[in-house]
């Protein structure tokens, strides 16, 4: 139990730093656009480039983690994206093709971070009981909001005081410090090279293992959770990428630390509450799938209503309330579809989570770029929030109709290989 609590805290911090690095460009989007003379379409290219790389390593990262242990994959990828974040401002001075370089940098960032959540799903599915999964995942998942909160607050201040480069240095150096502390105090100094060893072992195992693809993808619940996952992931990425620009342009007199902090500050307790409520209701005897669907209705349905309201208001205070409600309620997804894949197939949860996140990243590319295109061509932010609500509705309907929580027989077959 003590070791479990320490790992939970460290994974929460890892998720926090993952988002600190991921959100550096959205936080600095306006400053970067001004510095490099980009328009909305060019900013959209840079923002969406992350998801092209993000979709390529999801399945491989999840499968390696299922076979060899998710914690090793997490540490290896974190060390790489930490170095990349630190080096990005330095390397911009070596090239004049800033748009190409920043898009390539974001692509590589996505490539490195793509393994994180599949590895996390694999790790938790193998180490955490079903009755505790929702709260554990929600606790670790609050790192995404906490990280956005940290970089939104500290990053906005650093941006105003020292320029956009300081935001990258801050995020990258903290990530490298986290990797060092995790390796030193949880794995031990003699185990620092294990991530590379485990990666090579996982690659060799993945060539020999036979994943029951046909059997898995004949199951409607698998398709339901994947469709819902790609819908919620892509809409979350869209809001994450464009909300700072929305507030900066719609309310130019507002302070960045307010709109970059408050929504994510609200999201932390809502995420913890959703996990606690979900596990409590399941322990009280309610059917697991009933609770998963209830959480998803709030995470996808109710949050979309507040997103639509956000596009209709001209009041800064109301906009903050609506954005906070939309972002906060999205965290109920942690207790819905995010743990549902662990219900269905715990022994290959990382792989299946990777499949869903790959789809979410691909759709995220389209949605993030399309959002920029819609803003540039229509001049209205309503179209962005309508897009978010429409995509969320498709995933929610699929999960409500076909979603299940009973473990699949094909999972047992895969586990025996």
HUBEL-V428351 format. One record per pair of residues at least 12 apart in sequence whose ideal C-beta (glycine too) atoms are under 6 Angstrom apart, sorted by sequence separation. I is the first residue (numbers start at 0). J is the second residue. D is the distance in Angstrom with one decimal. If there is no record, write none. Layout:
# HUBEL-V428351
I,J,D ; I,J,D
This chain:
# HUBEL-V428351
60,72,5.9 ; 154,166,4.5 ; 157,169,5.9 ; 246,258,3.9 ; 309,321,4.1 ; 340,352,5.3 ; 123,136,5.9 ; 277,290,5.4 ; 308,321,4.6 ; 309,322,5.6 ; 370,383,4.6 ; 28,42,5.7 ; 243,259,5.9 ; 305,321,4.9 ; 87,104,5.2 ; 277,294,5.7 ; 305,324,4.1 ; 306,325,4.5 ; 305,325,4.0 ; 302,325,4.8 ; 302,328,3.9 ; 301,328,5.3 ; 302,329,4.7 ; 80,108,5.9 ; 80,111,4.2 ; 297,328,5.5 ; 298,329,5.6 ; 79,111,4.8 ; 80,112,5.7 ; 298,331,3.6 ; 297,331,4.3 ; 298,332,3.8 ; 76,111,5.1 ; 294,331,4.6 ; 298,335,5.4 ; 76,114,5.0 ; 294,334,4.3 ; 295,335,3.6 ; 294,335,3.9 ; 295,336,5.9 ; 72,114,5.3 ; 291,335,5.1 ; 73,118,5.2 ; 72,118,4.3 ; 291,339,5.1 ; 69,118,3.7 ; 69,121,4.5 ; 69,122,3.3 ; 48,102,4.2 ; 52,106,4.1 ; 56,110,5.6 ; 60,114,2.7 ; 64,118,4.0 ; 51,106,5.4 ; 52,107,6.0 ; 55,110,5.9 ; 45,101,5.0 ; 49,105,4.3 ; 53,109,3.4 ; 57,113,5.0 ; 61,117,3.1 ; 65,121,4.9 ; 41,98,5.8 ; 45,102,5.2 ; 48,105,4.1 ; 52,109,3.1 ; 56,113,3.6 ; 60,117,4.9 ; 64,121,3.9 ; 273,330,5.9 ; 277,334,3.8 ; 44,102,5.7 ; 48,106,4.7 ; 52,110,3.6 ; 56,114,5.1 ; 60,118,5.7 ; 261,319,5.5 ; 265,323,4.1 ; 269,327,4.1 ; 273,331,4.4 ; 49,108,5.8 ; 50,109,5.9 ; 20,80,5.5 ; 45,105,5.9 ; 49,109,4.2 ; 53,113,4.6 ; 57,117,5.5 ; 61,121,5.9 ; 262,322,4.7 ; 266,326,5.2 ; 270,330,3.6 ; 274,334,5.3 ; 262,323,4.4 ; 266,327,4.5 ; 269,330,5.1 ; 273,334,4.6 ; 35,97,4.6 ; 253,315,5.6 ; 261,323,5.7 ; 265,327,4.3 ; 342,404,4.2 ; 270,333,5.9 ; 344,407,5.6 ; 20,84,4.8 ; 262,326,4.2 ; 266,330,5.2 ; 343,407,5.4 ; 346,410,5.5 ; 250,315,4.6 ; 344,410,3.7 ; 347,413,5.0 ; 346,413,5.8 ; 231,299,5.9 ; 346,414,3.8 ; 310,380,5.4 ; 310,381,4.1 ; 310,384,3.8 ; 309,384,5.7 ; 88,164,3.8 ; 307,384,5.5 ; 306,384,4.7 ; 88,167,4.9 ; 87,167,5.2 ; 306,387,4.9 ; 307,388,5.3 ; 306,388,5.9 ; 84,167,5.4 ; 303,388,4.0 ; 84,170,5.3 ; 85,171,3.5 ; 84,171,3.3 ; 303,391,4.5 ; 81,171,5.1 ; 299,391,4.5 ; 81,174,3.4 ; 81,175,4.2 ; 235,329,6.0 ; 300,395,5.5 ; 299,395,4.1 ; 77,174,5.8 ; 17,115,5.6 ; 78,178,4.7 ; 155,255,3.7 ; 77,178,5.1 ; 155,256,4.3 ; 231,332,5.0 ; 295,398,5.5 ; 74,178,5.8 ; 152,256,5.2 ; 155,259,5.2 ; 292,399,5.8 ; 151,259,3.0 ; 152,260,4.6 ; 228,336,5.2 ; 151,260,4.8 ; 227,336,4.6 ; 292,402,5.9 ; 148,260,5.7 ; 224,336,5.3 ; 291,404,5.8 ; 148,263,3.8 ; 224,339,4.9 ; 288,403,5.6 ; 147,263,4.3 ; 148,264,5.4 ; 224,340,5.5 ; 288,404,3.9 ; 287,404,4.0 ; 75,194,3.7 ; 144,263,4.5 ; 74,194,5.1 ; 71,193,5.8 ; 144,266,3.7 ; 145,267,5.8 ; 71,194,4.5 ; 144,267,5.1 ; 220,343,5.9 ; 26,150,5.9 ; 14,139,5.7 ; 18,143,4.9 ; 22,147,5.3 ; 71,197,4.0 ; 141,267,4.9 ; 229,355,5.9 ; 233,359,5.2 ; 15,142,4.0 ; 19,146,4.6 ; 228,355,3.4 ; 232,359,2.7 ; 236,363,3.9 ; 240,367,4.9 ; 11,139,5.1 ; 14,142,2.7 ; 18,146,3.1 ; 22,150,5.0 ; 26,154,4.6 ; 10,139,4.7 ; 14,143,5.7 ; 18,147,5.2 ; 141,270,4.5 ; 229,358,3.5 ; 233,362,3.8 ; 237,366,4.6 ; 241,370,5.4 ; 15,145,4.6 ; 19,149,5.9 ; 67,197,4.4 ; 140,270,5.7 ; 225,355,4.4 ; 229,359,4.1 ; 233,363,4.2 ; 237,367,5.6 ; 11,142,4.6 ; 15,146,3.8 ; 19,150,4.4 ; 228,359,5.9 ; 30,163,4.5 ; 67,200,5.4 ; 137,270,4.9 ; 229,362,5.2 ; 233,366,4.8 ; 237,370,5.5 ; 67,201,4.2 ; 137,271,6.0 ; 66,201,5.1 ; 245,380,5.6 ; 27,163,4.1 ; 137,273,5.7 ; 137,274,2.7 ; 63,201,3.3 ; 66,204,4.6 ; 27,166,5.6 ; 134,274,3.7 ; 133,274,4.6 ; 134,275,5.5 ; 23,166,5.3 ; 62,205,5.3 ; 23,167,5.5 ; 133,277,3.9 ; 134,278,4.8 ; 133,278,4.9 ; 23,170,5.4 ; 20,170,4.9 ; 237,387,5.8 ; 19,170,4.3 ; 130,282,5.7 ; 234,387,4.6 ; 234,390,5.2 ; 16,173,5.7 ; 234,391,5.2 ; 16,174,4.5 ; 230,390,5.2 ; 16,177,5.4 ; 230,391,5.7 ; 230,393,5.7 ; 231,394,5.9 ; 230,394,2.6 ; 12,177,5.8 ; 227,394,3.9 ; 226,394,5.4 ; 227,397,5.8 ; 226,397,4.2 ; 227,398,4.0 ; 9,181,5.6 ; 223,397,5.0 ; 223,398,5.0 ; 223,401,3.7 ; 223,402,4.6 ; 219,401,4.3 ; 220,402,5.9 ; 220,403,3.9 ; 218,407,5.9 ; 140,333,4.4 ; 46,240,4.6 ; 215,409,5.3 ; 214,409,4.1 ; 137,333,4.4 ; 136,333,5.4 ; 137,334,5.8 ; 211,409,4.7 ; 133,334,4.2 ; 136,337,6.0 ; 211,412,5.7 ; 136,338,5.3 ; 211,413,5.6 ; 133,338,5.4 ; 132,338,4.9 ; 208,416,5.8 ; 132,341,5.8 ; 25,240,5.1 ; 28,244,5.5 ; 26,243,5.9 ; 124,341,4.2 ; 25,243,5.4 ; 29,247,5.2 ; 124,345,4.2 ; 124,348,3.9 ; 121,348,5.7 ; 120,348,4.9 ; 121,349,2.8 ; 120,349,5.3 ; 117,349,4.5 ; 120,352,3.9 ; 117,352,4.7 ; 117,353,3.8 ; 116,356,6.0 ; 65,347,5.6 ; 65,349,4.6 ; 64,349,4.4 ; 65,350,5.7 ; 61,349,3.3 ; 62,350,4.6 ; 61,350,4.4 ; 61,352,5.6 ; 61,353,3.3 ; 58,353,4.1 ; 57,353,3.6 ; 58,354,5.8 ; 57,356,4.6 ; 58,357,6.0 ; 57,357,4.2 ; 54,357,4.6 ; 54,360,3.5 ; 53,360,4.1 ; 54,361,5.0 ; 50,360,4.4 ; 50,363,4.2 ; 51,364,5.7 ; 50,364,4.2 ; 47,364,4.8 ; 47,367,4.2 ; 46,367,5.3 ; 47,368,4.3 ; 43,368,4.7 ; 43,371,2.7 ; 40,371,5.9 ; 39,371,5.0 ; 39,374,5.6 ; 40,375,5.6 ; 39,375,4.2
